[in-house]
Amino acid sequence: MALKYQTLAAALKKEIASRGPQGNPKLPTEAELMRIYQVSRQTVRQALSVLLAEGLIEKRQGSGTYISPSVFPKALSSHDIALLVPDAAGHASSHEIQDAYALFREAGYSVSIFSTENRTAKEREILMNLLEKPVRGLLVQGVRTAFPNPNLPLYRDLLIKGCSIVFLGDAYPDLKSVPPLSEHSFRTKTEEILSNPETLVLQSTPDSFGGGELLTRHLLSLGHKKIAGIFRLDNLSGRKQYAGVLHALCEKGIPFDDRNFLWYDPLATQMPDARLLLTFIRIQLASCTAVICQEESIAVWLTHELKKLNLSVPQDISIAAFQDGNLDKSDTSRITCAVCPNGGTWKNAARLLLSRIEGKYVSSVRLPMVLQNGESTGAALLPECSAQL
């Protein structure tokens, strides 16, 4: 059990982190801390001694106790915001990214968009260039988030330079544990506070697990018990969606077969791949009545490939997917999707980044997903009909 002064020290660290670089740097007096936390003067002094030893606070003669200037990096004077996305050309015309652009422009920032091509090496090149001329804010779609990433120290150095970072979707899990390369690093204990994703590295991400549950429960309500899936191997979202699918199946006592789920790596397999989809249809879908796709684009192409085989959606096979947001709505309006309501993730991520830049204490946002019912799902086939696939 922690001693009283240790508990108070932990509470004060959270208070310091919550204020951010733009917050009031002066701490309450000893008497005020005694009253606020209902502790003795000795406990207050012991807790402050801990923070003083860790470099989090400094005492100014005749003025009081203040948060140390070294705790928070100085704000950059830059009015530039950078967006890191897998495909700059594909995102530039997206209505959601245009909404984000509008929010940034209204706030007085210019925006540059960089394409990582979903490659770690390309991401590294971009980050090294940004370190030469740091931007005020960085909105990132992570590269291959399910795999180790050697670029995390570069993100840390941008944080140290005062760049605010928000991840659109999943952030890199190990970002907070990677030591900075910069010589001007924080003290060890300060690192533990400032490297917390809830204080510096923020996320605006759909509830992938909940979305997997949502689509699966929808299919189960239509009588489907044999459900297949197509997911990306390289990002955390696909794994979370898959986990949500399995959880919903197990919750209802429905058996599943791992072999009915196709995992692909975009760097090795350029999806949609007609040959891969054809093999998937003939093998995995042969025993299933429905399929869940991680991306709308895959669902659309799967529909086209099924049509070539004289198979209809949803009469022969039901298809559900997670909304992309970058496809022509004439192609996707038929697809039953799990979607983020009210503007999607881009607008939420933009608001989150602007709040962080302004020095406000904000936390990561996990956006609930809702069902957008389309024409691609219907009642399950009879067993003798599904055998014809």
URCORHU-V464908 format. One record per backbone hydrogen bond with DSSP energy under -1.0 kcal/mol. CO is the residue of the C=O (numbers start at 1). NH is the residue of the N-H. E is the energy in kcal/mol with one decimal. If there is no record, write none. Layout:
co	nh	e
CO	NH	E
CO	NH	E
This chain:
co	nh	e
3	7	-2.2
4	8	-2.4
5	9	-2.3
6	10	-2.2
7	11	-1.9
8	12	-2.4
9	13	-1.9
10	14	-1.8
11	15	-1.9
12	16	-2.5
13	17	-2.5
14	18	-2.2
15	19	-1.1
20	23	-1.2
25	67	-3.0
29	33	-2.6
30	34	-2.4
31	35	-1.9
32	36	-2.9
33	37	-2.5
34	39	-1.1
40	44	-1.9
41	45	-2.6
42	46	-2.3
43	47	-2.3
44	48	-2.5
45	49	-1.9
46	50	-1.6
47	51	-1.9
48	52	-2.5
49	53	-2.3
50	54	-1.5
51	56	-2.4
52	55	-1.2
56	68	-2.4
58	66	-2.9
60	63	-2.6
60	64	-2.2
64	60	-3.1
65	27	-3.1
66	58	-2.5
68	71	-1.9
79	110	-2.5
80	136	-2.2
80	137	-1.2
81	112	-2.4
82	139	-2.7
83	114	-3.3
84	141	-2.5
85	116	-2.8
86	117	-1.0
87	91	-1.8
88	92	-1.9
91	94	-1.5
94	98	-1.8
95	99	-1.5
96	100	-1.6
97	101	-2.6
98	102	-2.3
99	103	-1.8
100	104	-2.2
101	105	-2.8
102	106	-2.4
103	107	-1.3
104	109	-2.5
105	108	-1.7
110	81	-2.5
112	83	-2.6
114	85	-2.6
116	119	-2.1
119	123	-2.3
120	124	-2.2
121	125	-1.8
122	126	-2.1
123	127	-2.5
124	128	-2.4
125	129	-1.6
126	130	-2.2
127	131	-1.9
136	164	-2.3
137	82	-2.3
138	166	-2.6
139	84	-2.7
140	168	-3.6
144	147	-2.1
151	155	-1.4
152	156	-2.2
153	157	-2.2
154	158	-1.8
155	159	-2.0
156	160	-2.2
157	161	-1.6
158	163	-2.6
159	162	-1.5
164	138	-2.5
165	202	-1.8
166	140	-2.6
167	169	-1.1
167	204	-2.7
172	175	-1.8
174	177	-1.2
175	178	-1.1
183	185	-1.3
187	191	-2.3
188	192	-1.4
189	193	-1.1
190	194	-2.8
191	195	-2.5
193	196	-1.2
196	199	-2.6
196	200	-2.0
202	167	-3.3
203	365	-3.1
204	169	-1.7
205	367	-2.6
206	208	-1.8
207	211	-2.5
208	212	-2.2
209	213	-2.0
210	214	-2.6
211	215	-2.4
212	216	-1.9
213	217	-2.8
214	218	-1.8
215	219	-2.1
216	220	-2.7
217	221	-2.0
219	224	-2.2
220	223	-1.7
222	380	-2.2
226	289	-2.3
226	290	-1.2
228	292	-1.9
229	262	-3.2
230	294	-2.3
231	264	-1.9
234	146	-2.2
235	239	-1.0
236	240	-2.4
237	241	-2.8
238	242	-2.4
239	243	-2.3
240	244	-2.1
241	245	-2.1
242	246	-2.4
243	247	-2.3
244	248	-2.0
245	249	-1.9
246	250	-2.9
247	251	-2.3
248	252	-1.0
249	254	-2.9
250	253	-1.2
257	260	-2.2
258	261	-1.7
260	229	-1.7
262	231	-2.8
264	233	-3.0
265	268	-1.2
265	269	-3.1
269	271	-1.3
273	277	-2.8
274	278	-2.4
275	279	-2.2
276	280	-2.4
277	281	-2.6
278	282	-2.1
279	283	-1.9
280	285	-2.3
285	288	-1.3
289	318	-2.2
290	228	-2.9
291	320	-2.3
292	230	-2.4
293	322	-1.1
295	299	-1.6
296	300	-2.7
297	301	-2.1
298	302	-2.6
299	303	-2.0
300	304	-1.7
301	305	-2.3
302	306	-2.3
303	307	-2.0
304	308	-1.6
306	311	-2.8
307	310	-1.9
312	316	-2.4
312	317	-1.4
318	291	-2.1
320	293	-2.9
321	338	-1.9
328	331	-1.9
328	332	-1.3
329	333	-2.0
332	335	-1.5
334	375	-1.2
334	376	-1.5
336	321	-2.2
337	372	-3.3
338	323	-2.2
339	370	-3.0
344	348	-1.0
345	349	-2.8
346	350	-2.5
347	351	-2.3
348	352	-2.2
349	353	-2.4
350	354	-2.4
351	355	-2.2
352	356	-2.0
353	357	-2.6
354	358	-1.9
355	360	-2.3
356	359	-1.5
365	205	-2.5
367	207	-2.6
370	339	-2.9
372	337	-2.2
376	319	-2.8
382	385	-1.1
382	386	-2.0
383	387	-1.2
385	388	-1.8
386	389	-1.4
